[in-house]
Amino acid sequence: MQSVVGRAGTFAAFLLVSAGMAAHIARADDSSWAGIRAGLYQERAIESGGEAVKLFAPRRADDAALVPIRMFVAGDVVAKAQTLTLIVDENPAPVAAVFRFGQSYRAGGDIGDRTIETRVRLENMSNVRVVLETGDGRLYEASQFVAAAGGCTSASLKDMDEALAGLGKTRFRVGEDATRGEAWSELVINIRHPNFSGMQIDTRTNAFAPAHFVEHVDVRIGDEDLVSIESGIAISEDPHFRLSFAGRERTTLRLVARDTEGGVFRANGEH
């Protein structure tokens, strides 16, 4: 049986760890976010997301270089949704991605909340947050603290040659689900790209691999913009995006992605 002293020691250690975690969370809230917020939104009021926008992420990530993020935009605010900004407070470049919605995203039938998913890197334990801006100028924010570290500096799972093989190979598809209604559709985008952060070591040279990442993705449905994504070094290797939207009519989808080295990658599909 563990002694009272042993139990007390264990409990004291737990308190120290908890206090350290709490202090880190406080620093993330009080310092980093304050500066980021002022830089992006100046003195504009930001409302708690409530039902308008939600974010879900693991509290403790299995892999800091591949942290799954799921965001929801409420169905009753989709018609006025303009941008959705994904932010990792403690990353070297906090803005991970900005999703700009076209009219074809805001239109369509009632399919309930819209979902957007991606994967990000976390260099330090951090609050991950999302800010939704609507056409009437309102801002809504939701956040989740995630315990993970080293994701921006961790080496690729592949060696350099393998990471660059098939660079820019782009696949996307549109899925449907009859149980969600005729108008419900889901766009899934996968781009083969190492998304080098500029903070990773090239094992062939023992020098930093230059930053080289997908920085822009445009998707058009028919003749209209569906979504435009501006992304940075926090988006994980082989960028992955998934988003639901409403659309009944069959038409063509076109995707154009660009990286920081001038690479242009295209894909076409049918909806």
VONUKOL-486287 format. One record per residue (C-alpha): residue in one letter; x, y, z. Coordinates in steps of 0.001 Angstrom, whole numbers, always signed. Layout:
# VONUKOL-486287
+------+---------+---------+---------+
! code !      c1 !      c2 !      c3 !
+------+---------+---------+---------+
!    A !       X !       Y !       Z !
...
+------+---------+---------+---------+
This chain:
# VONUKOL-486287
+------+---------+---------+---------+
! code !      c1 !      c2 !      c3 !
+------+---------+---------+---------+
!    M !      +0 !      +0 !      +0 !
!    Q !   +1299 !   +3456 !    -871 !
!    S !   +2230 !   +5474 !   +2215 !
!    V !    +529 !   +8728 !   +3136 !
!    V !   +3816 !  +10499 !   +2416 !
!    G !   +3984 !   +8811 !    -999 !
!    R !    +431 !   +9842 !   -1794 !
!    A !   +1118 !  +13368 !    -612 !
!    G !   +4238 !  +13528 !   -2765 !
!    T !   +2345 !  +12330 !   -5796 !
!    F !    -405 !  +14843 !   -5160 !
!    A !   +2128 !  +17651 !   -4718 !
!    A !   +3764 !  +16718 !   -8031 !
!    F !    +336 !  +16747 !   -9673 !
!    L !    -307 !  +20243 !   -8297 !
!    L !   +3026 !  +21466 !   -9654 !
!    V !   +2288 !  +20096 !  -13114 !
!    S !   -1239 !  +21514 !  -13032 !
!    A !     +46 !  +24893 !  -11908 !
!    G !   +2593 !  +24893 !  -14714 !
!    M !     -98 !  +24051 !  -17257 !
!    A !   -2387 !  +26745 !  -15865 !
!    A !    +415 !  +29300 !  -16010 !
!    H !   +1131 !  +28383 !  -19631 !
!    I !   -2546 !  +28747 !  -20531 !
!    A !   -2662 !  +32123 !  -18790 !
!    R !    +411 !  +33313 !  -20675 !
!    A !   -1096 !  +32150 !  -23961 !
!    D !   -4326 !  +34039 !  -23250 !
!    D !   -2902 !  +37190 !  -21719 !
!    S !    +135 !  +37855 !  -23876 !
!    S !    +211 !  +36166 !  -27269 !
!    W !   -3473 !  +36446 !  -28112 !
!    A !   -3636 !  +40076 !  -27021 !
!    G !    -945 !  +41034 !  -29546 !
!    I !   -2353 !  +38843 !  -32313 !
!    R !   -5854 !  +40192 !  -31720 !
!    A !   -4683 !  +43809 !  -31870 !
!    G !   -2720 !  +43159 !  -35066 !
!    L !   -5589 !  +41439 !  -36866 !
!    Y !   -8685 !  +43170 !  -35527 !
!    Q !   -7487 !  +46331 !  -33777 !
!    E !  -10142 !  +47390 !  -31239 !
!    R !  -13105 !  +45654 !  -32873 !
!    A !  -15377 !  +43744 !  -30514 !
!    I !  -15129 !  +39951 !  -30705 !
!    E !  -18067 !  +37968 !  -29393 !
!    S !  -17905 !  +34506 !  -27870 !
!    G !  -18701 !  +32064 !  -30633 !
!    G !  -21714 !  +30580 !  -28878 !
!    E !  -23634 !  +28706 !  -31539 !
!    A !  -22306 !  +30827 !  -34422 !
!    V !  -18883 !  +29160 !  -34644 !
!    K !  -17311 !  +26207 !  -32864 !
!    L !  -13887 !  +24569 !  -32866 !
!    F !  -12937 !  +21050 !  -31822 !
!    A !   -9374 !  +19777 !  -31376 !
!    P !   -7699 !  +17137 !  -29178 !
!    R !   -6720 !  +18439 !  -25742 !
!    R !   -3517 !  +16429 !  -26046 !
!    A !   -2328 !  +15708 !  -29588 !
!    D !    -742 !  +12376 !  -30521 !
!    D !   +1442 !  +14103 !  -33136 !
!    A !   +2235 !  +17841 !  -32922 !
!    A !   +2853 !  +17899 !  -36687 !
!    L !    -592 !  +16463 !  -37506 !
!    V !   -3198 !  +17962 !  -35195 !
!    P !   -6746 !  +17501 !  -36539 !
!    I !   -8961 !  +20587 !  -36356 !
!    R !  -12709 !  +20639 !  -36950 !
!    M !  -14678 !  +23888 !  -37208 !
!    F !  -18407 !  +24487 !  -37495 !
!    V !  -20262 !  +27501 !  -38886 !
!    A !  -23894 !  +27602 !  -37763 !
!    G !  -26424 !  +27114 !  -40531 !
!    D !  -28266 !  +30333 !  -39681 !
!    V !  -25155 !  +32521 !  -40161 !
!    V !  -23757 !  +30845 !  -43299 !
!    A !  -25600 !  +33261 !  -45596 !
!    K !  -23527 !  +36154 !  -44218 !
!    A !  -20226 !  +34323 !  -43522 !
!    Q !  -17272 !  +36156 !  -45070 !
!    T !  -14057 !  +34733 !  -43590 !
!    L !  -12961 !  +32139 !  -41075 !
!    T !   -9456 !  +32633 !  -39636 !
!    L !   -7642 !  +29751 !  -37931 !
!    I !   -5025 !  +30883 !  -35399 !
!    V !   -2431 !  +29036 !  -33282 !
!    D !   -1419 !  +31566 !  -30626 !
!    E !   +2019 !  +30188 !  -29753 !
!    N !   +3213 !  +29310 !  -33267 !
!    P !   +6000 !  +31367 !  -34911 !
!    A !   +3453 !  +32394 !  -37567 !
!    P !    +134 !  +32348 !  -35668 !
!    V !   -2289 !  +32597 !  -38607 !
!    A !   -2563 !  +29059 !  -39934 !
!    A !   -5224 !  +29651 !  -42584 !
!    V !   -7900 !  +32069 !  -43740 !
!    F !  -10981 !  +30677 !  -45477 !
!    R !  -12774 !  +33250 !  -47678 !
!    F !  -16265 !  +32195 !  -48680 !
!    G !  -17787 !  +32887 !  -52092 !
!    Q !  -21428 !  +33493 !  -52855 !
!    S !  -21930 !  +29875 !  -53929 !
!    Y !  -20859 !  +28789 !  -50421 !
!    R !  -23240 !  +31207 !  -48726 !
!    A !  -26145 !  +30204 !  -50979 !
!    G !  -27899 !  +26870 !  -51227 !
!    G !  -30435 !  +24921 !  -49233 !
!    D !  -30714 !  +24454 !  -45489 !
!    I !  -28256 !  +21686 !  -44585 !
!    G !  -27591 !  +22761 !  -41001 !
!    D !  -24145 !  +23622 !  -39691 !
!    R !  -21279 !  +23673 !  -42196 !
!    T !  -18117 !  +21769 !  -41313 !
!    I !  -14509 !  +22674 !  -42172 !
!    E !  -11589 !  +20410 !  -41307 !
!    T !   -7823 !  +20533 !  -41712 !
!    R !   -4599 !  +19465 !  -39942 !
!    V !   -2091 !  +21845 !  -38337 !
!    R !   +1341 !  +21925 !  -36687 !
!    L !   +1866 !  +23175 !  -33142 !
!    E !   +5348 !  +24300 !  -32143 !
!    N !   +4339 !  +24908 !  -28513 !
!    M !   +1395 !  +24121 !  -26282 !
!    S !   -1162 !  +26663 !  -27351 !
!    N !   -4686 !  +27882 !  -27629 !
!    V !   -6000 !  +27162 !  -31103 !
!    R !   -8792 !  +29507 !  -32068 !
!    V !  -11059 !  +30403 !  -34941 !
!    V !  -12594 !  +33804 !  -35704 !
!    L !  -15622 !  +34093 !  -37976 !
!    E !  -16335 !  +37433 !  -39655 !
!    T !  -19788 !  +38056 !  -41094 !
!    G !  -21004 !  +40512 !  -43701 !
!    D !  -22483 !  +42820 !  -41073 !
!    G !  -19018 !  +43300 !  -39558 !
!    R !  -19479 !  +41098 !  -36496 !
!    L !  -16705 !  +38810 !  -35213 !
!    Y !  -17259 !  +35526 !  -33380 !
!    E !  -14476 !  +33512 !  -31720 !
!    A !  -14076 !  +29989 !  -30321 !
!    S !  -10941 !  +28326 !  -28935 !
!    Q !   -9461 !  +25137 !  -27518 !
!    F !   -6173 !  +24627 !  -25651 !
!    V !   -4033 !  +21848 !  -27170 !
!    A !   -1032 !  +20237 !  -25477 !
!    A !   +1545 !  +19507 !  -28192 !
!    A !   +5009 !  +20756 !  -29094 !
!    G !   +7666 !  +20587 !  -31809 !
!    G !   +5356 !  +20285 !  -34810 !
!    C !   +6882 !  +23114 !  -36868 !
!    T !  +10463 !  +21898 !  -36394 !
!    S !   +9899 !  +18145 !  -36603 !
!    A !  +11384 !  +16461 !  -39655 !
!    S !   +9166 !  +15142 !  -42407 !
!    L !   +8064 !  +11539 !  -42083 !
!    K !   +9649 !  +11089 !  -45519 !
!    D !  +13206 !  +11789 !  -46649 !
!    M !  +13708 !  +14887 !  -48786 !
!    D !  +13541 !  +13122 !  -52147 !
!    E !  +10434 !  +11191 !  -51153 !
!    A !   +8803 !  +14331 !  -49757 !
!    L !   +9314 !  +16136 !  -53073 !
!    A !   +8280 !  +13200 !  -55248 !
!    G !   +4901 !  +13818 !  -56792 !
!    L !   +5018 !  +17454 !  -55669 !
!    G !   +1699 !  +19168 !  -56301 !
!    K !    -278 !  +16039 !  -57119 !
!    T !   -3772 !  +17207 !  -56274 !
!    R !   -6904 !  +15199 !  -55721 !
!    F !  -10326 !  +16397 !  -54793 !
!    R !  -13733 !  +14842 !  -54699 !
!    V !  -17265 !  +15787 !  -53798 !
!    G !  -19194 !  +13392 !  -51601 !
!    E !  -22922 !  +13193 !  -50962 !
!    D !  -25015 !  +11677 !  -48186 !
!    A !  -28695 !  +11044 !  -48804 !
!    T !  -29362 !  +10917 !  -45064 !
!    R !  -28361 !  +14612 !  -44848 !
!    G !  -30623 !  +15728 !  -47683 !
!    E !  -30309 !  +16235 !  -51430 !
!    A !  -28467 !  +19555 !  -51124 !
!    W !  -25735 !  +18364 !  -48748 !
!    S !  -22292 !  +17998 !  -50352 !
!    E !  -18763 !  +17692 !  -49013 !
!    L !  -15570 !  +18801 !  -50754 !
!    V !  -12361 !  +16922 !  -49854 !
!    I !   -8991 !  +18316 !  -51018 !
!    N !   -5618 !  +16554 !  -50767 !
!    I !   -2404 !  +18115 !  -52104 !
!    R !    +914 !  +16253 !  -52205 !
!    H !   +3367 !  +18790 !  -50792 !
!    P !   +6007 !  +18740 !  -47996 !
!    N !   +4871 !  +22172 !  -46775 !
!    F !   +8340 !  +22898 !  -45383 !
!    S !   +8095 !  +25411 !  -42556 !
!    G !  +11644 !  +26756 !  -42888 !
!    M !  +12358 !  +25417 !  -39394 !
!    Q !  +13105 !  +21795 !  -40305 !
!    I !  +16547 !  +20261 !  -40800 !
!    D !  +17429 !  +18718 !  -44175 !
!    T !  +19171 !  +15525 !  -43073 !
!    R !  +21222 !  +15492 !  -46279 !
!    T !  +22909 !  +18816 !  -45516 !
!    N !  +22218 !  +19343 !  -41786 !
!    A !  +20991 !  +22812 !  -42750 !
!    F !  +17494 !  +24237 !  -42520 !
!    A !  +15284 !  +23319 !  -45465 !
!    P !  +13967 !  +26564 !  -46993 !
!    A !  +10308 !  +27351 !  -46390 !
!    H !   +8245 !  +25945 !  -49258 !
!    F !   +4530 !  +25535 !  -48743 !
!    V !   +1112 !  +25787 !  -50363 !
!    E !     -36 !  +29359 !  -49813 !
!    H !   -3264 !  +29628 !  -51782 !
!    V !   -6088 !  +27329 !  -52883 !
!    D !   -9053 !  +28512 !  -54973 !
!    V !  -12120 !  +26394 !  -55672 !
!    R !  -14800 !  +27462 !  -58157 !
!    I !  -18111 !  +25753 !  -58712 !
!    G !  -19424 !  +26496 !  -62183 !
!    D !  -18608 !  +30167 !  -62767 !
!    E !  -18683 !  +31198 !  -59121 !
!    D !  -16187 !  +31140 !  -56261 !
!    L !  -16895 !  +28507 !  -53637 !
!    V !  -13971 !  +29049 !  -51249 !
!    S !  -10495 !  +30573 !  -51299 !
!    I !   -7931 !  +29387 !  -48739 !
!    E !   -4828 !  +31315 !  -47734 !
!    S !   -2531 !  +29003 !  -45794 !
!    G !    +829 !  +29208 !  -44047 !
!    I !   +3552 !  +27112 !  -42436 !
!    A !   +1221 !  +25780 !  -39733 !
!    I !    -733 !  +23646 !  -42202 !
!    S !    +612 !  +20105 !  -42040 !
!    E !   +2570 !  +18231 !  -44677 !
!    D !    +376 !  +17087 !  -47585 !
!    P !   -2356 !  +19703 !  -46953 !
!    H !   -5818 !  +18317 !  -46383 !
!    F !   -9054 !  +20307 !  -46346 !
!    R !  -12624 !  +19093 !  -45998 !
!    L !  -15668 !  +21338 !  -46171 !
!    S !  -19404 !  +20846 !  -46466 !
!    F !  -21625 !  +23057 !  -48585 !
!    A !  -25088 !  +23122 !  -50168 !
!    G !  -25636 !  +22665 !  -53885 !
!    R !  -28303 !  +20832 !  -55828 !
!    E !  -27340 !  +21416 !  -59445 !
!    R !  -24758 !  +19328 !  -61263 !
!    T !  -21835 !  +21386 !  -62507 !
!    T !  -18043 !  +21497 !  -62841 !
!    L !  -15628 !  +22225 !  -60012 !
!    R !  -12162 !  +23649 !  -60648 !
!    L !   -9301 !  +23874 !  -58188 !
!    V !   -6118 !  +25921 !  -58548 !
!    A !   -3424 !  +25789 !  -55841 !
!    R !    -195 !  +27793 !  -55683 !
!    D !   +2910 !  +27407 !  -53548 !
!    T !   +5605 !  +29831 !  -52427 !
!    E !   +8019 !  +28712 !  -55170 !
!    G !   +5622 !  +29595 !  -57967 !
!    G !   +4244 !  +26076 !  -58425 !
!    V !    +691 !  +25927 !  -59795 !
!    F !   -1392 !  +22796 !  -59321 !
!    R !   -4798 !  +22201 !  -60898 !
!    A !   -7603 !  +19690 !  -60627 !
!    N !  -11084 !  +19426 !  -62148 !
!    G !  -14104 !  +17463 !  -61105 !
!    E !  -17860 !  +17126 !  -61344 !
!    H !  -20496 !  +17885 !  -58744 !
+------+---------+---------+---------+
